[in-house]
Amino acid sequence: MVVLGSGVVAMEMAQAFATFGSDVTVVASGRSGRILPGADADAVDVLRSALEDDGVTFVGGATVREVRTLRRGQSPPPSMGGSGGGETPLPLMRISLALNDGGGEIDLECECLLVAMGRTANVESLGLDDANAVMACGLQYINSKWTTMTG
């Protein structure tokens, strides 16, 4: 399994699947290649060590260039509600990564890809403009008094 992302959700899922017995590789994009960007560095080091102890491997500072399906999965057997029978091959994908430090490219192959990146708040329908809420960089602004309203 390959997990694209380096935030909280990505780390939770990586550890869960590794604990269940999957081989998990986390791809942390961005220049730093750090997991949990913005979190305390000492805490991140402890967490990363624990994840590595659980079998999670890391590729840091990489940009996804391409995801290609090498083999499509087959229909599940009838016992699982499908129309196929016998062994069910899993899908196989290749993720091509460019290393941001100029170290070339690497390819990872996996049967499962989890994209856990790019989460944004879904606030368009909340009427924040009507409430005079100030937004900065897509996030609600909170002033030094921890209030979100202006005026």
MOLIN-V116891 format. One record per residue. N is the residue number from 1. SS is DSSP state (~ for helix, > for strand, _ for the rest). PHI is phi in degrees with one decimal (999 if undefined). PSI is psi as a letter, one per 40 degrees, with the letter a starting at -180 (* if undefined). Layout:
<<N | SS | PHI | PSI> <N | SS | PHI | PSI>>
//
This chain:
<<1 | _ | 999 | h> <2 | > | -115.1 | h> <3 | > | -111.9 | h> <4 | > | -93.8 | h> <5 | _ | 137.2 | i> <6 | _ | -137.3 | e> <7 | _ | -91.3 | a> <8 | ~ | -60.8 | d> <9 | ~ | -61.7 | d> <10 | ~ | -60.5 | d> <11 | ~ | -68.5 | d> <12 | ~ | -61.2 | d> <13 | ~ | -68.4 | d> <14 | ~ | -60.5 | d> <15 | ~ | -67.3 | d> <16 | ~ | -60.7 | d> <17 | ~ | -68.3 | d> <18 | ~ | -65.2 | d> <19 | ~ | -64.7 | d> <20 | _ | -74.7 | e> <21 | _ | 110.9 | e> <22 | _ | -79.4 | i> <23 | _ | -80.6 | h> <24 | > | -121.2 | h> <25 | > | -120.7 | h> <26 | > | -99.5 | h> <27 | > | -106.4 | h> <28 | > | -98.8 | h> <29 | _ | -84.0 | a> <30 | _ | 90.6 | i> <31 | _ | -65.7 | d> <32 | _ | -76.0 | d> <33 | _ | 69.7 | e> <34 | _ | -80.3 | i> <35 | _ | -87.4 | i> <36 | _ | 47.6 | g> <37 | _ | -58.2 | h> <38 | _ | 91.8 | e> <39 | _ | -84.4 | i> <40 | _ | -57.2 | h> <41 | ~ | -61.3 | d> <42 | ~ | -65.7 | d> <43 | ~ | -65.8 | d> <44 | ~ | -63.5 | d> <45 | ~ | -61.6 | d> <46 | ~ | -65.0 | d> <47 | ~ | -63.9 | d> <48 | ~ | -60.8 | d> <49 | ~ | -61.6 | d> <50 | ~ | -65.1 | d> <51 | ~ | -64.9 | d> <52 | ~ | -63.7 | d> <53 | ~ | -62.5 | d> <54 | _ | -80.9 | e> <55 | _ | 103.1 | e> <56 | > | -78.6 | h> <57 | > | -109.3 | i> <58 | > | -127.3 | i> <59 | > | -122.8 | h> <60 | > | -107.0 | i> <61 | _ | 60.8 | f> <62 | > | -127.7 | i> <63 | > | -116.6 | h> <64 | > | -72.6 | h> <65 | > | -96.7 | d> <66 | > | -162.2 | i> <67 | > | -121.4 | h> <68 | > | -125.3 | h> <69 | > | -83.4 | h> <70 | > | -93.1 | d> <71 | > | -151.1 | h> <72 | _ | -85.4 | i> <73 | _ | -70.4 | i> <74 | _ | -99.3 | i> <75 | _ | -62.5 | h> <76 | _ | -62.5 | i> <77 | > | -65.9 | i> <78 | ~ | -55.7 | d> <79 | ~ | -63.2 | e> <80 | ~ | -109.8 | e> <81 | _ | 92.3 | e> <82 | _ | -98.2 | a> <83 | _ | -103.4 | e> <84 | > | -79.0 | a> <85 | _ | -147.8 | i> <86 | _ | 70.4 | a> <87 | _ | -65.5 | h> <88 | _ | -111.4 | h> <89 | _ | -65.8 | h> <90 | _ | -81.2 | i> <91 | _ | -65.9 | i> <92 | > | -133.0 | h> <93 | > | -124.8 | i> <94 | > | -119.6 | h> <95 | > | -107.7 | h> <96 | > | -95.6 | h> <97 | > | -119.2 | i> <98 | > | -103.8 | h> <99 | > | -78.8 | h> <100 | _ | -69.0 | e> <101 | _ | -85.5 | e> <102 | _ | 80.9 | e> <103 | _ | -81.4 | e> <104 | _ | 92.9 | a> <105 | > | -127.5 | i> <106 | > | -134.1 | i> <107 | > | -116.2 | h> <108 | > | -117.3 | h> <109 | > | -112.6 | i> <110 | > | -152.8 | i> <111 | _ | -96.2 | e> <112 | _ | -142.4 | h> <113 | > | -124.1 | h> <114 | > | -113.2 | h> <115 | > | -96.8 | h> <116 | _ | -122.4 | g> <117 | _ | -146.4 | i> <118 | _ | 78.7 | f> <119 | _ | -70.3 | h> <120 | _ | -132.2 | i> <121 | _ | -70.7 | h> <122 | _ | -101.9 | g> <123 | _ | -117.4 | e> <124 | ~ | -58.8 | d> <125 | ~ | -91.9 | e> <126 | ~ | -87.5 | e> <127 | _ | 70.6 | f> <128 | _ | -65.9 | d> <129 | _ | -62.8 | d> <130 | _ | -65.6 | d> <131 | _ | -91.3 | e> <132 | _ | 59.0 | f> <133 | > | -77.3 | h> <134 | _ | -93.2 | h> <135 | > | -108.9 | i> <136 | > | -134.6 | h> <137 | _ | 55.7 | f> <138 | _ | 80.2 | e> <139 | > | -114.8 | i> <140 | > | -71.6 | h> <141 | _ | -77.9 | h> <142 | _ | -122.5 | h> <143 | _ | -83.7 | a> <144 | _ | -64.9 | e> <145 | _ | -95.8 | e> <146 | _ | 60.9 | f> <147 | _ | -105.5 | i> <148 | _ | -110.8 | e> <149 | > | -102.7 | i> <150 | _ | -101.3 | i> <151 | _ | 89.7 | *>>
//
